[in-house]
Amino acid sequence: MGKGGFGVLVAAAVLCALPAGAWAQTTPTDRSTPPPGGWTLTLQGKKTKVLPIDKVPSKAKWDGTKAGNINPQLRYVYEGQLLYKLLGLVDDSKAGFNVAKAKKGYKVKLYCTDGYKPSFSSKILFKKGRLRKDLIIAKIKAGQPLPAAEAPFRFVGGPPVTQPFNCKLSAKLLTKIRLIF
């Protein structure tokens, strides 16, 4: 038997001896199954808020069918909450979004369950001095809850050329947003 072959055989034997369903418990967390208590979105800044998925509004829309030549997975209408409104819940101790602080600049970091952690400047929240209404944290795609491959939340919005992540348009599997001042 070659080098390391015995270890592979032992691992295979152990897996075969496991009771039905136990294999799933030995693999990394299943990202398609909500955790006990359901999905949440953690917002962390000057204060921290944890919002259950049903408490994140879905009043804002972003139409990926009009976004040009993008990833086909994004060519749908997404619904969720405007990014700046969510940031306004934790950017300072006052109610509402702190425009002056965001224009001055801080880092917005997204945390996704697949390990992706993109970040960008708060200055991207503005276009020609006005707050952008095309950057959303979505929980609905084509009128349905996000599919397991994207859930629980997905950052989408804007035309592709303005995106902060190597011209990628989104961040899927999103569970946390952190403001770094």
C-alpha positions, -999 to +999 in steps of 0.1 A: +000+000+000+014+034-010+022+063+013-009+076+030-031+048+016-037+033+050-051+066+063-075+069+034-087+033+041-093+041+078-112+073+070-134+054+045-140+026+070-150+052+097-174+069+073-190+036+063-195+027+099-213+060+107-251+058+112-273+071+084-272+109+084-241+112+105-220+120+074-238+152+070-229+161+105-192+157+098-192+180+067-190+218+070-222+236+080-250+232+054-254+268+042-288+261+027-305+252+061-314+281+084-297+280+118-319+273+148-342+303+153-340+312+116-317+335+095-306+368+108-286+398+095-261+412+119-253+449+116-222+461+135-210+497+137-211+521+167-238+497+180-248+462+170-283+450+158-293+415+149-324+415+126-344+383+120-350+379+083-387+388+087-377+421+102-356+432+072-380+451+049-383+442+012-396+476-001-367+484-023-362+468-057-332+463-080-339+451-116-311+429-128-328+424-161-319+460-169-283+459-157-267+451-190-242+422-196-240+407-161-239+372-145-271+354-157-278+345-121-284+382-114-308+388-143-339+389-120-357+415-099-344+415-064-363+430-034-349+440+000-338+470+019-317+499+008-281+495+020-278+530+035-310+525+055-296+494+072-263+511+079-282+540+094-294+516+122-258+512+135-236+540+121-239+562+152-261+566+183-288+586+166-318+575+145-313+576+107-284+574+083-254+597+091-247+613+057-217+634+070-200+604+085-205+583+053-192+611+030-162+615+052-156+578+047-155+545+065-152+509+054-182+487+049-173+450+051-197+422+041-194+387+056-208+357+037-212+321+048-188+309+021-159+329+035-162+358+010-155+391+028-156+420+004-152+456+016-157+490+001-158+527+011-190+542+024-184+569-003-199+545-029-233+551-013-234+584-031-236+593-067-233+629-077-237+639-040-270+620-036-277+588-018-280+559-041-312+540-042-298+511-063-277+494-037-298+469-017-296+440+006-320+416-010-339+387+005-363+381-024-355+371-060-382+370-087-409+372-061-396+343-040-373+340-010-337+337-022-327+302-033-304+283-010-273+291-032-278+328-025-296+330+009-301+344+034-293+378+019-276+391-012-260+425-019-270+437-053-273+469-072-259+496-095-245+491-130-215+467-132-189+493-138-195+509-104-191+478-084-164+476-057-157+438-061-136+435-092-167+445-113-187+417-097-222+428-090-230+412-058-222+392-026-244+363-019-248+342+013-246+374+033-252+373+071-232+403+085-224+438+076-197+456+097-187+493+096-151+500+103-144+536+113 
